[in-house]
Amino acid sequence: MNLNQLLYHLFTYGILIFSLLLVVFYILIAVFSTLETRQYILKNRFIDYSTLAASDHAPSLSILAPAYNEGATIIENVRSLLSTHYNNFEVIIINDGSKDDTLQKLIPVYELVLTGHYFHPHLATKKLRGIYKSANPVYKKLIVVDKENGGKADALNVGINIASNQYIVCIDVDCILEQDAMLKLVRPFLESEGQRVIATGGVVRIANSCEVNNGKIVKVHLPKQFLPRIQTLEYIRAFLLGRMAWSRIDGLLLISGAFGAFDREIAIEAGGYDHNTVGEDMELVVRMRRYMEERNLAYKVAYIPDPLCWTEAPATFKILGRQRNRWTRGTIETLKLHKKIFFNKNYGVIGLLSYPYWFFFEFFAPLVEFTGFVGFILFALFGLIDWPFFLSLFLFVYSFSILYSVFAILMEVLTYNQYKKRSEIFKLLLMAIIEPFVFHPFVVWSAVRGNIDLLRKKKSWGEMTRQGFAQKPAVKNTAVAQ
Amino acid sequence: MISFSIHILTTNYFFAKTLLPSRFFFDVSFLLLTTVMLVLVFIVFYLFYYLNRTSKKTEIVRLYSDIISEIILCETDEELKEVIAQLDAQKIITHWFAEPVGRKILIQELVKIHKTISGKGADNIRWMYEHFGLVEDSLNDLASHKWHRKAVAIQQLAEMKQIKYLTKIYKATNSKNKWIRTEAQIAVVKLTGFKGLRFLNIISHPISQWQQLCLLRELVMDHEYSSSNLKSWLCSTNDSVVEFTLRLIKKFMCFELQKEVVGCLYHKADNVREAAISTLTEIAADETPWLLQERFASASRKEKLLILSVLKERGVEEQGSFFRDLLCHEDTRIKTAARAALMRIAESASNIYNLPNGVEQKADVA
């Protein structure tokens, strides 16, 4: 066998093994998530969350919500956060140098006054302009921080510095929380025996087209627009299958930046959010895990399948592209920062399984796919394709992808059943059928562009224009780092 | 972000082709698509079943709520019997009472309502639970091999105050299954109050924080405090038992156990030492601030911070120099906590300054 043949075989079998491993991973994800979700639901049948709601001993929470140019909805958003069904909490709104009237709107409504709040700057941040508290005892749980613009990570670090409670809950200010979201999110911290739970996350769902009243989801609908609808299927697959499966083997590397709770002490010890990455949510979880692993401390990152948080998904290809581009850059930056754990047995599951999975199947897969697609076109042009065989393989992969999506829909129906109409289920099925042709290639392309932008050292978050829930007017939600 | 990149296979078809014939992929695809169809059919039938079940349940719950309302309002046994006699005459009700689904829903409703009421109304609910033989249903579930059914049954029996089955429930307090064990422990405390805590003498598994909250809630609700075993539990080899006992001491302010709590400041387990520090906040005596100051030197960082937070509330002016020394501590968090404690004491001292003439002014923390 000469060198050319050897390279050819290495490449050929390498790709084949890669693809087979990916299929095996998806099957394992389906199995593990089923087991984990089933156990959670059975357990939840007899759990009385009112114990926690009424208890003086419930752990204290600091809800951190960075706000940048949220003037149009900030009053309602804060009201919604203050009405959280929990006893022992404070809400910290961090105005990240908004250019609009976010702060000016908050001051009169919540009767805010500038105070000399005493805190220690555990984490370095941009300069603070002032800390406001309400003169009205009704809003005593509210703290508003005004600071220079420094990006989401910087704003959250300010929140961590100011927070006085045991656990921090980081959320996007425009997200809609379920009434009992905090109770469910906090419970894993208390349930653990012998391990310290350092972070918990819950399922994020898509709120486009849902009916919202007084900051609460009153009726769930499948999004009417194409992109949010197809993302609904994607979210179900990712949250209900993917994350639950990783949670089963305690290998979670990501808790959504839209809604997650962290042990404040460990977050500070680990160094808080990293300003230099656009994937600060994943990066913090990985760093906290590394902190615990390197000190041989027993710990866990928990995850619960309840839909706790509702967010607005991008409705245009332009915005979606920016979002996926940023996610890709965030993933690569995090993987690069923590390359030490790659196949490092000292880091246990995250070193041997989670990190390699993210590396090969989240970061690398879109590149392989894109290369393969270009190669396929070239082979087709040169007439090198055995079409009957291509069709058989294509059919296999396509039917597998549909089965995986249908399985995710089945899990949704059997567990939380948010979309109760048969027509909505059929629409989701339709999305599963067309996704590989319309949505997925675009996501792959955005990921490739993310790689290119990273090489060009692009650091921006990209503008995220939101339409707002229900009949609310369009809101500009621009988050620009540094 | 789980990418759906499995169809990279399609673009690498020429590699797979060397290993497997196309016939194989056609066959597998057929199998997968058949599975898709089967799952879809199942979803359709399940949704139909789900909607049917939901509407049936709503109907049964509405029916039961009328009956339960009447039962709750009965003031005498005669009235109860009269209501039951009326029910016996209604075929639809007797039908659902005979059906397992109907009985299951009835138990759920009775338990739910019983949690929210007390007095004669609650007695009537329990009477109804026993009268219709629903205890048997709960006992059948208790005998089940499924952990979740057992746990629910224990919860039901405890809520309905079925004290005659205490022995059966008590056996489960040290069960290998966490959820059965948890529910059994809460149940015995719900049924017998502080006496129920005797499982702490034998328990070999840790008690989670959640479980501790649940037990505290039950103990605080309507049971009389008894401190007879607290001292022995503080010596338990199960660290979580010691931690829970410290919480009890804090909650019920057992000043008589102050000496034992101080002993726990030197316990081998971190969480016990931390709980002891926290407990001393509530049962502090004159010497407590000094004992904590003494403990400070050999404490862990977390304990040091905790001690400082307690001293912020309970510290005395004479400790001013101790706090001032800490202002030069290398750990910024400790320095910050010491400063906060110092400021608080200074604040208290300034309040003393504002007192009427004749009150001694102390300048130690100025």
Interface residues (C-beta under 8 A of the other chain):
Chain A: T12 Y13 I15 L16 F18 S19 L22 V23 Y26 I29 L42 K43 R45 F46 D48 T51 L52 A54 S55 H57 A58 Y118 H120 H122 R187 F189 L190 E191 S192 E193 G194 E234 R237 A238 L241 G242 L254 E265 W327 T331 F361 E362 A365 P366 V368 E369 G372 F373 G375 F376 F379 L384 I385 D386 P388 F389 F390 L391 S392 L393 F394 L395 F396 V397 Y398 S399 F400 S401 I402 L403 Y404 V406 F407 I409 L410 V413 L414 N417 K420 R422 I425 L429 E435 P436 H440 V443 V444 A447
Chain B: M1 I2 S3 F4 S5 I6 H7 I8 L9 T10 T11 N12 Y13 F14 F15 A16 K17 T18 L19 S22 R23 F24 F25 F26 V28 S29 L32 L33 T35 V36 V39 L40 F42 I43 V44 Y46 L47 Y50 L51 W147 H148 A151 V152 Q155 K178 W179 E183 H205 P206 S208 Q209 W210 Q212 L213 C214 L216 R217 S240 R247 K302 T332 R333 T336 A340 M343
